[in-house]
């Protein structure tokens, strides 16, 4: 199952790398080391057992959070920049990147994203001249057993 999770994460990463200038990081950084950047975190897995046999893994639903981070000196500009990632279409759209191949390169049967939620990251002590903003995008993926 660990190999399956890695394959799905790689599929998500491949889709996000279609957004020019957005750096995909393989961990959830403290503060904002790279901007704009995006991280991918597995939140949960639901396993639907089948009764056809003990070795049948069943269908699995994985829930992920994709977090986009930005930093800048002017808060209004950061919120406007997030609009491009939030948009349903466009070169910087997170939704459009995932929808471009909802199977994530064949890693899953389907994936669906729900609207993002903004988060304000306030780490003013380490970088007093910057504001940090982030947007979380919930993503659900389905893999059959």
GUKOLLO-762163 format. One line per field, with one value per atom (N, C-alpha, C): residue number from 1; residue in three letters; x, y, z. Coordinates in steps of 0.001 Angstrom, whole numbers, plus 500000, padded with zeros to 6 digits. Example, Ala and Ser with C-alpha at 12.3 -4.5 7.8 and 13.67 -1.06 7.14 Angstrom:
BEGIN
resi = c(1,1,1,2,2,2)
resn = c(ALA,ALA,ALA,SER,SER,SER)
xx = c(513190,512300,513200,512850,513670,512900)
yy = c(494310,495500,496700,497750,498940,500030)
zz = c(507800,507800,507800,507080,507140,507870)
***
This chain:
BEGIN
resi = c(1,1,1,2,2,2,3,3,3,4,4,4,5,5,5,6,6,6,7,7,7,8,8,8,9,9,9,10,10,10,11,11,11,12,12,12,13,13,13,14,14,14,15,15,15,16,16,16,17,17,17,18,18,18,19,19,19,20,20,20,21,21,21,22,22,22,23,23,23,24,24,24,25,25,25,26,26,26,27,27,27,28,28,28,29,29,29,30,30,30,31,31,31,32,32,32,33,33,33,34,34,34,35,35,35,36,36,36,37,37,37,38,38,38,39,39,39,40,40,40,41,41,41,42,42,42,43,43,43,44,44,44,45,45,45,46,46,46,47,47,47,48,48,48,49,49,49,50,50,50,51,51,51,52,52,52,53,53,53,54,54,54,55,55,55,56,56,56,57,57,57,58,58,58,59,59,59,60,60,60,61,61,61,62,62,62,63,63,63,64,64,64,65,65,65,66,66,66,67,67,67,68,68,68,69,69,69,70,70,70,71,71,71,72,72,72,73,73,73,74,74,74,75,75,75,76,76,76,77,77,77,78,78,78,79,79,79,80,80,80,81,81,81,82,82,82,83,83,83,84,84,84,85,85,85,86,86,86,87,87,87,88,88,88,89,89,89,90,90,90,91,91,91,92,92,92,93,93,93,94,94,94,95,95,95,96,96,96,97,97,97,98,98,98,99,99,99,100,100,100,101,101,101,102,102,102,103,103,103,104,104,104,105,105,105,106,106,106,107,107,107,108,108,108,109,109,109,110,110,110,111,111,111,112,112,112,113,113,113,114,114,114,115,115,115,116,116,116,117,117,117,118,118,118,119,119,119,120,120,120,121,121,121,122,122,122,123,123,123,124,124,124,125,125,125,126,126,126,127,127,127,128,128,128,129,129,129,130,130,130,131,131,131,132,132,132,133,133,133,134,134,134,135,135,135,136,136,136,137,137,137,138,138,138,139,139,139,140,140,140,141,141,141,142,142,142,143,143,143,144,144,144,145,145,145)
resn = c(UNK,UNK,UNK,UNK,UNK,UNK,UNK,UNK,UNK,UNK,UNK,UNK,UNK,UNK,UNK,UNK,UNK,UNK,UNK,UNK,UNK,UNK,UNK,UNK,UNK,UNK,UNK,UNK,UNK,UNK,UNK,UNK,UNK,UNK,UNK,UNK,UNK,UNK,UNK,UNK,UNK,UNK,UNK,UNK,UNK,UNK,UNK,UNK,UNK,UNK,UNK,UNK,UNK,UNK,UNK,UNK,UNK,UNK,UNK,UNK,UNK,UNK,UNK,UNK,UNK,UNK,UNK,UNK,UNK,UNK,UNK,UNK,UNK,UNK,UNK,UNK,UNK,UNK,UNK,UNK,UNK,UNK,UNK,UNK,UNK,UNK,UNK,UNK,UNK,UNK,UNK,UNK,UNK,UNK,UNK,UNK,UNK,UNK,UNK,UNK,UNK,UNK,UNK,UNK,UNK,UNK,UNK,UNK,UNK,UNK,UNK,UNK,UNK,UNK,UNK,UNK,UNK,UNK,UNK,UNK,UNK,UNK,UNK,UNK,UNK,UNK,UNK,UNK,UNK,UNK,UNK,UNK,UNK,UNK,UNK,UNK,UNK,UNK,UNK,UNK,UNK,UNK,UNK,UNK,UNK,UNK,UNK,UNK,UNK,UNK,UNK,UNK,UNK,UNK,UNK,UNK,UNK,UNK,UNK,UNK,UNK,UNK,UNK,UNK,UNK,UNK,UNK,UNK,UNK,UNK,UNK,UNK,UNK,UNK,UNK,UNK,UNK,UNK,UNK,UNK,UNK,UNK,UNK,UNK,UNK,UNK,UNK,UNK,UNK,UNK,UNK,UNK,UNK,UNK,UNK,UNK,UNK,UNK,UNK,UNK,UNK,UNK,UNK,UNK,UNK,UNK,UNK,UNK,UNK,UNK,UNK,UNK,UNK,UNK,UNK,UNK,UNK,UNK,UNK,UNK,UNK,UNK,UNK,UNK,UNK,UNK,UNK,UNK,UNK,UNK,UNK,UNK,UNK,UNK,UNK,UNK,UNK,UNK,UNK,UNK,UNK,UNK,UNK,UNK,UNK,UNK,UNK,UNK,UNK,UNK,UNK,UNK,UNK,UNK,UNK,UNK,UNK,UNK,UNK,UNK,UNK,UNK,UNK,UNK,UNK,UNK,UNK,UNK,UNK,UNK,UNK,UNK,UNK,UNK,UNK,UNK,UNK,UNK,UNK,UNK,UNK,UNK,UNK,UNK,UNK,UNK,UNK,UNK,UNK,UNK,UNK,UNK,UNK,UNK,UNK,UNK,UNK,UNK,UNK,UNK,UNK,UNK,UNK,UNK,UNK,UNK,UNK,UNK,UNK,UNK,UNK,UNK,UNK,UNK,UNK,UNK,UNK,UNK,UNK,UNK,UNK,UNK,UNK,UNK,UNK,UNK,UNK,UNK,UNK,UNK,UNK,UNK,UNK,UNK,UNK,UNK,UNK,UNK,UNK,UNK,UNK,UNK,UNK,UNK,UNK,UNK,UNK,UNK,UNK,UNK,UNK,UNK,UNK,UNK,UNK,UNK,UNK,UNK,UNK,UNK,UNK,UNK,UNK,UNK,UNK,UNK,UNK,UNK,UNK,UNK,UNK,UNK,UNK,UNK,UNK,UNK,UNK,UNK,UNK,UNK,UNK,UNK,UNK,UNK,UNK,UNK,UNK,UNK,UNK,UNK,UNK,UNK,UNK,UNK,UNK,UNK,UNK,UNK,UNK,UNK,UNK,UNK,UNK,UNK,UNK,UNK,UNK,UNK,UNK,UNK,UNK,UNK,UNK,UNK,UNK,UNK,UNK,UNK,UNK,UNK,UNK,UNK,UNK,UNK,UNK,UNK,UNK,UNK,UNK,UNK,UNK,UNK,UNK,UNK,UNK)
xx = c(500819,500000,500865,502036,502918,503342,503596,503944,502805,501584,500412,500287,500508,500434,501487,502698,503772,503420,502845,502461,501403,500432,499386,499976,500822,501464,502293,503018,503802,502894,501722,500763,500246,499963,499528,500647,501865,503011,503207,503096,503257,502243,501003,499963,500272,500716,501006,502223,503148,504335,504011,502774,502371,502144,502129,501959,503340,503628,504931,505203,506406,506837,506412,505596,505150,506063,506759,507695,506979,507048,506458,507508,507177,508087,507527,508399,507963,507696,507578,507303,506523,506005,505275,506274,506808,507873,507358,508237,507894,508103,507107,507172,507064,507638,507595,509015,509653,511025,511084,510125,510079,508699,508640,507342,507420,506392,505244,505615,505078,505343,504061,504119,502965,503452,502719,503033,501793,502027,500963,500996,499872,499817,498632,498901,497833,497168,495847,495102,494460,493873,493210,493033,492762,492438,491258,490266,489117,489186,489085,489171,487809,487270,485982,486236,486172,486464,485426,485903,485002,485033,484053,483954,484204,484900,485189,486351,487145,488303,489185,489918,490744,491838,492301,493407,492943,491650,491149,491290,492063,492314,491112,490135,488987,489295,488265,488431,488911,489714,490263,490010,489635,489499,490566,491401,492454,492052,492225,491964,493298,493538,494777,494485,495505,495439,496623,496314,497329,497393,498571,498715,499633,499104,499876,500284,501575,502097,502700,502458,503003,503560,504523,505057,505209,505039,505210,505085,505434,505420,504055,503221,501930,500805,500058,499016,497994,497567,496559,497053,498329,498888,498942,499203,499249,497874,496837,495482,495119,495509,495218,495963,497198,497970,497315,496707,496034,494845,494240,493096,493444,494655,495064,495084,495515,495563,494170,493294,491926,490996,491318,490441,490160,488963,488633,489370,489863,490596,491802,492687,493845,495150,496233,497558,498015,497555,497980,496925,495842,494744,495116,495007,495249,494196,492934,491841,492062,492430,492665,493841,494868,496023,495617,494834,494383,493396,492444,491438,492038,493245,493909,494142,494238,494308,493824,492514,491908,492312,492962,493462,494888,495463,496824,497829,497748,498672,498351,497098,496694,496873,497277,497490,496176,495093,493781,492708,491507,490389,489837,489790,489345,489848,489803,490124,489200,488868,488006,488495,488497,488966,487798,487769,486753,487400,486596,487181,488182,489174,490209,489734,490435,490164,491423,491287,492475,492897,494213,494772,495784,495795,496826,497899,499119,500245,500969,501036,501689,502972,504060,505380,506210,505713,506330,507656,507925,509170,510377,510241,511398,511624,510554,510685,509718,510096,509158,508705,509415,509030,508110,507703,506888,505620,504612,503381,503370,502837,502746,501274,500915,499549,499565,498511,498412,496958,496776,495458,495514,494548,494469,493387,493742,492815,492601,491418,491133,491009,491631,491576,491223,490269,489874,490210,490868,491221,490631,490311,489695,490494,490801,491547,490756,490485,489736,490661,490086,490874,491055)
yy = c(498803,500000,501265,501203,502374,502746,501729,501994,502669,502272,502872,504350,504656,506041,506893,506370,507091,507329,506324,506456,507536,507563,508591,509976,510089,511380,511853,510936,511286,511766,511132,511555,512962,513270,514623,515613,515253,516136,516414,515399,515572,516564,516467,517397,518823,518988,520327,520952,520120,520631,521209,521069,521702,523203,523672,525102,525753,526583,527235,528119,527963,528815,528342,527295,526776,525625,525765,524737,523726,522458,521394,520922,521015,520557,519280,518378,517062,517005,518162,518216,519488,519606,520797,521714,522707,523526,524417,524691,525663,527034,527887,529176,528967,529838,529732,529855,528717,528722,529028,528520,528699,529236,530312,530796,531202,530996,530204,528720,528042,526610,525882,524571,523735,522446,521986,520703,519818,518520,517523,516677,516606,515823,514859,513603,512617,512840,513002,513274,512005,511204,509982,509000,507754,506715,505940,505717,504893,503643,502509,501226,500553,500234,499563,498102,497272,495847,495152,494222,493355,491997,491200,489901,488755,489055,488033,487145,487584,486806,487629,486964,487655,488487,488105,488832,490029,490236,491367,492636,493595,494785,495711,495593,496497,497828,498619,499944,500913,501889,502846,504275,505100,506527,507235,507992,508760,510231,510885,512320,513037,514028,514783,516254,516995,518451,518976,519795,520472,521901,522324,523655,524509,525627,526589,527710,528095,529151,530279,531494,532695,533599,534435,535434,536744,537819,539124,540225,541426,542558,543238,543059,543753,542720,542676,541657,541612,542764,542785,542075,542236,541583,540069,539619,538176,537546,538198,537655,537632,538660,538674,537556,537283,536201,534851,534682,533422,533181,534271,534130,533280,533444,532657,531161,530794,529384,528845,529723,529355,529229,529920,529971,528567,528356,527038,526726,527754,527565,528496,528259,529127,528393,529019,528404,528121,528892,528710,528032,527581,526979,525590,525409,524106,523112,523543,522686,522230,523152,522801,521835,522006,521103,519674,519506,518167,517620,518449,518005,517654,518146,517828,516332,515601,514136,513658,513494,513135,511740,510942,509633,509740,510930,511187,510232,510147,509281,507804,507487,506095,505580,506447,506026,505739,506397,506228,506157,505725,505704,507111,507900,509286,510111,511421,512357,513554,514157,515337,516321,517588,518626,519521,519947,520893,522263,523326,524672,524829,525678,525931,526814,526712,527550,528355,529684,530497,530375,530439,530453,531582,532350,533374,532816,532795,532321,533561,533731,534916,534500,534682,534366,535639,536706,538015,538145,537288,537410,537025,535963,535524,536396,536986,537853,539020,540024,541109,541929,541840,542618,541846,540640,539825,539310,539094,538424,537071,536087,534750,534371,533878,533440,532056,531322,529971,529661,528683,528205,526691,526071,524606,524128,523134,522537,521077,520707,519294,518512,517349,516484,515085,514482,513112,512248,511102,510176,508801,508068,506753,505705,504622,503504,502237,501489,500251,499108,498114,496992,495895)
zz = c(500000,500000,500000,500651,500664,499246,498407,497018,496269,496598,495967,496352,497616,498080,497377,497267,496580,495124,494472,493062,492884,493775,493688,493948,494992,495285,494082,493453,492259,491131,490992,489972,490229,491492,491859,491565,491965,491737,490246,489424,487976,487436,487899,487445,487902,489149,489673,488998,488549,487859,486492,486027,484768,484948,486193,486479,486527,485563,485453,486663,487223,488329,489705,489784,491074,491463,492593,493029,493920,493547,494349,495349,496645,497694,498290,498701,499165,500665,501288,502722,503008,504187,504602,505299,504599,505186,506303,507263,508290,507676,507834,507172,505678,504928,503472,502958,502744,502266,500768,500032,498580,498228,497476,497029,495576,494810,495227,495279,496262,496391,496735,496576,496866,497521,498533,499155,499098,499190,499083,500350,501058,502291,502251,502585,502715,504065,504066,505290,505834,504941,505401,504254,504636,503671,504223,503374,503732,502879,503536,502822,502876,501716,501614,501296,502305,502140,501273,500495,499746,500416,500158,500804,499840,498744,497744,498157,499068,499502,500407,501235,502222,501579,500401,499789,498963,498813,498044,498879,498399,499204,499328,498453,498497,497841,497674,497088,498167,497735,498670,498206,499152,498905,499732,499049,499723,499719,500851,500947,501169,500339,500343,500581,500995,501040,500251,499271,498472,498997,499468,500056,499196,498706,497927,498866,498829,499701,498876,499353,498730,499819,499451,500381,499624,500328,499711,500740,500329,501257,501326,500305,500260,500312,501426,501600,500466,499972,498911,497654,497337,496154,496327,497553,497802,497606,498117,497934,496459,495705,494274,493552,493973,493357,493603,494783,495079,494150,493642,492741,491521,490993,489811,490113,491320,491700,492024,492505,492874,491675,490597,489424,488879,488325,487775,486467,485791,484538,484529,483588,483437,483661,483241,483319,484737,485728,487116,487982,487383,488130,488664,489993,490600,490110,490074,489619,488172,487303,485903,485755,486577,486514,486867,487924,488326,487307,486876,485907,484544,484266,483003,482838,483929,483935,485300,485425,486713,487189,486309,486741,487279,487217,487717,487082,485762,485031,485187,485513,485688,487113,488037,489425,490143,489718,490342,489257,489665,488722,488501,489550,489430,490606,490413,491486,491340,492468,492449,493508,493133,494030,494407,495655,496101,496242,496329,496380,497526,497289,498286,499418,500526,501686,502001,502120,502416,503875,504087,505429,505443,506493,506629,507543,507054,507844,508352,509630,510185,510891,510205,510734,510616,511204,511045,511789,512754,513511,512677,511870,511091,509857,509318,508150,508314,509091,509408,508203,507074,505903,504968,505341,504447,505123,504288,504693,504019,504686,504121,503999,502849,502620,502021,502304,501763,501449,500599,500228,500266,500940,500984,500035,499238,498291,498660,499125,499401,498088,498040,496866,497312,496636,496940,495734,495983,494914,495228,494186,494359,493601,494283,493694,493938,492868,493041,493422,494090,494610,493687)
***
